[in-house]
Amino acid sequence: MIITPKFQFVDGSFDTERVKLVCIPDDKLGRVDLCIKDPDCGWNIPIGQIKLFSRDLYRDCKETLLDATTLGEEIARRWNECETKR
């Protein structure tokens, strides 16, 4: 399936059968991003964010970062595994 995002500084489309989903935790920024990794340019294009806390406090983020990362890695694993079955 061809997907065309409308992100600032990003042009073009990608085929969901060619890309991989990766989980990128960032302790410094206090977030976990799900990104599409484009094999042609190697960019990680963020498409989602995992947030397991309701208050925007850094300490809450720190307490949930490991679980959010684990969830993100599981989502990415399932996405990538699904693509190999096609």
N, C-alpha and C positions, 0 to 999 in steps of 0.2 A: 504494500500500500504506500502510495506517495503522500507525504505530509509536507505542507508548505507553512512554516512558521512566519510570524510577523513580529520579529524581534528587532530592536534597534541594533544597527551594525552587523546584522546577519541577513544575508540574501541566499536565495535558493531553496531547494527542496531536498528531502532525504527519503530513501526507501526503507521502510521498517524492517524489511528482510535483510538489510545490509548493516544496520547499526546495532550497537550494543547499548544496554542500559547499565549505567554505573552509579554507585552510591558514593557520594563525596561528603564525608563529615568534616566540619570545620570548627574546631574547638575555639579558635580565636574569635570567630564571628558568632559562635554559638548556634550553629544550624547544621542540618543534614539535607543535602540537595540530591535529588534524583536527576541524572543528566543523560542525554543521548550522546554517545561518543561517535563522532563521524569518522569513519575509517580513512577518508580522503585527506582531510585536513588535521585530524587528531584533536579537534576542539571538543570540549565538553559543553553541550548546550543544555542549560538547566530547564527542566520542564515541570518540576514539582519540588516541594519542600516538605519534610517530615518534622512535625512539631508536636511533642507529647507533653506540653505544659500549657496552662491557660494564662498565667501571669507572665508578663514580659520581663522577668527577672533573670539575670545571668545565672544565679545560683540554681534556679529551677531548670534552666537549660543544662547546666553541668550535671545535675542529678539524673537527667533523662537522656543524655547524649549517647551513652552506651546502648540503651534500649532502642533509641531512634536509629542508630547506626545498624544495629542487628536487624531491625525491621526493614530498613532500606536495602540492606544486602540481600535479604530474603526476597523482596519484591524484584530486585534486579536479577537474582538467580532464576526466579520463575519466568520472568520475561524472556531472558536469554535462552533458557531451556525450551520454552515454547517455540521459539524461532527455529531451533534445530529439528523439531518434529515435523515441520512443514515440508 
